[in-house]
Amino acid sequence: MLFINNDTTRMPVAAAKEIEITNHYREDGLEIEITSVHAVKGQTHCATLYLEPYYQSNYESERLTNQFLGNSFNDNRVYHKSSIKMAYVGFSRPTDLLCIAIHKD
């Protein structure tokens, strides 16, 4: 710990613990990896938390509202097509549990 006061004297600095920056979280035999949809293409997992992206001035759920309601996809706009492809890859990874986090708007 370092204290600075008006004097020119300083207290000794305690040894800092170095923290490893990683996208893996491990505890009690459970491992969580935080990554992008692009990185998991072709893989499967027990569970996936899909965090909705905000891209090109819209949330993905705004583009895919009809699909979330069970309607077939028939929108050929560029960002809508890329959203449906990204959602398909992300939603098809888990074998047991899919959680989707959608913005409240």
HELIX and SHEET records of a PDB file:
HELIX    1   1 HIS A   38  VAL A   40  5                                   3    
HELIX    2   2 GLU A   60  ARG A   63  1                                   4    
HELIX    3   3 THR A   65  PHE A   68  1                                   4    
HELIX    4   4 VAL A   78  PHE A   91  1                                  14    
SHEET    1   A 2 HIS A  24  GLU A  27  0                                        
SHEET    2   A 2 LEU A  30  GLU A  33 -1                                        
SHEET    1   B 2 HIS A  45  LEU A  51  0                                        
SHEET    2   B 2 PRO A  94  ALA A 101  1                                        
SHEET    1   C 2 TYR A  54  TYR A  55  0                                        
SHEET    2   C 2 ASN A  58  TYR A  59 -1                                        
END                                                                             
